[in-house]
Amino acid sequence: MFKLLIERTGILFSVTTKNRAYFFFLSSKLIGIRFAPTTDPFPGIVELCGYDIEKIVENWERLSNVKLKTKLKNYITFPTGSA
C-alpha cells in the first residue's frame, strides 16, 4: 500500500508491506527515512497522530514500536490543532 500525506509543514510518503512500513519524510522537523512494523488491520502511526506530520515525528519513538493489538488499545489518538 502507498500513502502520500502533503501538508504545509512537509510531505510524508509511506510504503507498507506485509511486515514493515517505510516512511519517507521531507518536512520542517525531519528529512529522512524511518521504518516500523506493520499494524494492519489496526490503526498505524499516521492514523494515531491524526494525519499530522509534526505529531508523527514528535511521537515516533513511542509509536514506531507498536506491534500488537493489545498494545494498540493503550494508545490514544493525538488531537490535531485547529488551523
Backbone as CSV, one residue per row, in Angstrom:
resi,resn,N_x,N_y,N_z,CA_x,CA_y,CA_z,C_x,C_y,C_z
1,MET,0.844,-1.164,0.000,0.000,0.000,0.000,0.900,1.240,0.000
2,PHE,0.486,2.244,-0.727,1.200,3.512,-0.787,0.324,4.602,-0.182
3,LYS,0.928,5.477,0.597,0.203,6.622,1.160,1.039,7.868,0.933
4,LEU,0.370,8.953,0.642,1.034,10.237,0.458,0.272,11.262,1.278
5,LEU,0.994,11.928,2.176,0.408,12.951,3.030,1.143,14.253,2.759
6,ILE,0.405,15.248,2.305,1.004,16.547,1.996,0.354,17.597,2.882
7,GLU,1.185,18.333,3.612,0.736,19.425,4.477,1.615,20.621,4.216
8,ARG,1.279,21.720,4.845,2.150,22.884,4.670,3.461,22.706,5.419
9,THR,3.524,21.779,6.390,4.771,21.536,7.134,5.659,20.498,6.470
10,GLY,5.178,19.828,5.423,6.017,18.854,4.752,5.249,17.796,3.996
11,ILE,5.990,16.770,3.581,5.438,15.660,2.812,5.872,14.357,3.473
12,LEU,4.950,13.410,3.549,5.246,12.072,4.055,4.746,11.070,3.023
13,PHE,5.631,10.207,2.596,5.286,9.137,1.660,5.567,7.835,2.373
14,SER,4.597,6.930,2.407,4.831,5.653,3.078,4.498,4.487,2.159
15,VAL,5.264,3.440,2.321,5.061,2.191,1.600,4.908,1.112,2.661
16,THR,3.803,0.387,2.613,3.543,-0.655,3.606,3.576,-2.018,2.929
17,THR,4.359,-2.917,3.503,4.406,-4.300,3.040,3.713,-5.168,4.092
18,LYS,3.792,-6.460,3.926,3.127,-7.366,4.866,3.657,-7.217,6.291
19,ASN,4.960,-6.983,6.439,5.570,-6.939,7.770,6.141,-5.594,8.191
20,ARG,6.457,-4.723,7.233,7.128,-3.466,7.551,6.452,-2.304,6.837
21,ALA,6.602,-1.129,7.435,6.165,0.117,6.806,7.386,1.021,6.702
22,TYR,7.571,1.627,5.557,8.707,2.506,5.286,8.171,3.916,5.098
23,PHE,8.707,4.858,5.850,8.242,6.244,5.831,9.351,7.150,5.315
24,PHE,9.038,7.951,4.317,9.982,8.903,3.737,9.492,10.298,4.086
25,PHE,10.248,10.990,4.931,9.859,12.314,5.411,10.630,13.408,4.683
26,LEU,9.946,14.456,4.350,10.553,15.694,3.888,9.729,16.798,4.525
27,SER,10.155,17.214,5.731,9.371,18.186,6.487,10.284,19.160,7.216
28,SER,9.662,20.128,7.865,10.437,21.111,8.625,11.089,20.483,9.862
29,LYS,10.563,19.360,10.345,11.101,18.695,11.538,12.054,17.544,11.217
30,LEU,11.914,16.934,10.026,12.718,15.757,9.721,12.843,15.562,8.219
31,ILE,14.045,15.237,7.793,14.288,14.797,6.424,14.965,13.446,6.565
32,GLY,14.314,12.395,6.067,14.916,11.082,6.200,13.932,9.957,6.021
33,ILE,14.396,8.762,6.353,13.623,7.530,6.209,13.518,6.866,7.570
34,ARG,12.337,6.335,7.872,12.113,5.598,9.121,11.372,4.306,8.791
35,PHE,11.508,3.296,9.648,10.867,2.003,9.473,10.060,1.669,10.718
36,ALA,8.980,0.921,10.531,8.155,0.474,11.661,7.455,-0.819,11.271
37,PRO,7.050,-1.614,12.251,6.282,-2.822,11.930,4.905,-2.444,11.397
38,THR,4.369,-3.280,10.524,3.024,-3.070,10.000,2.008,-3.401,11.084
39,THR,0.986,-2.573,11.223,-0.041,-2.792,12.253,-1.386,-3.203,11.659
40,ASP,-1.453,-3.430,10.339,-2.728,-3.781,9.701,-3.349,-4.977,10.380
41,PRO,-4.630,-4.990,10.567,-5.668,-4.046,10.141,-5.938,-2.939,11.162
42,PHE,-5.085,-2.806,12.153,-5.281,-1.802,13.197,-4.692,-0.471,12.772
43,PRO,-5.073,0.620,13.423,-4.537,1.941,13.059,-3.024,1.987,13.184
44,GLY,-2.405,2.689,12.256,-0.955,2.838,12.271,-0.549,4.187,12.824
45,ILE,0.729,4.486,12.695,1.297,5.715,13.232,0.610,6.950,12.666
46,VAL,0.389,6.948,11.366,-0.213,8.116,10.710,-1.626,8.368,11.245
47,GLU,-2.411,7.322,11.366,-3.779,7.467,11.868,-3.802,7.866,13.339
48,LEU,-2.926,7.263,14.145,-2.888,7.586,15.573,-2.525,9.045,15.828
49,CYS,-1.750,9.621,14.920,-1.327,11.027,15.072,-2.228,11.994,14.322
50,GLY,-3.374,11.525,13.885,-4.333,12.414,13.244,-3.843,12.992,11.924
51,TYR,-3.023,12.234,11.191,-2.505,12.654,9.884,-1.732,13.963,9.970
52,ASP,-1.023,14.176,11.059,-0.246,15.386,11.290,1.238,15.017,11.293
53,ILE,1.984,15.493,10.305,3.388,15.115,10.158,4.214,15.502,11.373
54,GLU,4.011,16.686,11.914,4.779,17.105,13.097,4.532,16.175,14.283
55,LYS,3.284,15.760,14.492,2.975,14.846,15.602,3.582,13.465,15.358
56,ILE,3.613,13.033,14.102,4.231,11.747,13.776,5.711,11.784,14.158
57,VAL,6.409,12.833,13.777,7.835,12.964,14.085,8.054,13.057,15.594
58,GLU,7.257,13.870,16.277,7.404,14.060,17.723,7.178,12.767,18.503
59,ASN,6.246,11.932,18.053,5.868,10.720,18.788,6.437,9.443,18.179
60,TRP,7.356,9.571,17.247,7.869,8.411,16.517,8.454,7.351,17.443
61,GLU,9.307,7.727,18.358,9.981,6.738,19.216,8.990,5.868,19.972
62,ARG,7.936,6.461,20.453,6.945,5.711,21.223,6.047,4.875,20.326
63,LEU,5.608,5.418,19.205,4.625,4.736,18.376,5.217,3.763,17.363
64,SER,6.482,3.915,17.018,7.064,3.046,15.993,7.281,1.621,16.489
65,ASN,7.159,1.380,17.770,7.335,0.039,18.319,6.022,-0.682,18.581
66,VAL,4.905,-0.073,18.239,3.604,-0.703,18.456,3.468,-1.861,17.482
67,LYS,3.292,-3.069,18.021,3.225,-4.247,17.164,1.932,-5.039,17.329
68,LEU,1.407,-5.092,18.524,0.284,-5.975,18.804,-0.990,-5.201,19.086
69,LYS,-2.129,-5.814,18.780,-3.389,-5.131,19.039,-3.576,-4.860,20.525
70,THR,-2.985,-5.680,21.395,-3.110,-5.435,22.838,-2.376,-4.162,23.221
71,LYS,-1.290,-3.854,22.530,-0.581,-2.616,22.793,-1.301,-1.436,22.165
72,LEU,-1.913,-1.643,21.009,-2.582,-0.551,20.304,-3.711,0.056,21.118
73,LYS,-4.422,-0.754,21.867,-5.551,-0.204,22.614,-5.088,0.737,23.729
74,ASN,-3.808,0.683,24.092,-3.273,1.574,25.111,-2.889,2.938,24.560
75,TYR,-2.881,3.073,23.242,-2.512,4.343,22.610,-3.768,5.070,22.174
76,ILE,-3.805,6.328,22.464,-4.938,7.134,22.009,-4.464,8.035,20.887
77,THR,-5.390,8.493,20.105,-5.003,9.389,19.018,-4.652,10.760,19.592
78,PHE,-3.792,11.451,18.901,-3.384,12.770,19.310,-4.252,13.788,18.573
79,PRO,-4.967,14.627,19.278,-5.860,15.569,18.607,-5.067,16.562,17.763
80,THR,-5.622,16.877,16.623,-4.976,17.862,15.766,-5.449,19.240,16.184
81,GLY,-4.564,20.196,16.091,-4.906,21.578,16.443,-5.767,22.217,15.372
82,SER,-6.528,23.186,15.747,-7.351,23.866,14.759,-6.486,24.860,14.004
83,ALA,-6.717,24.939,12.715,-5.894,25.804,11.869,-6.455,27.207,11.801
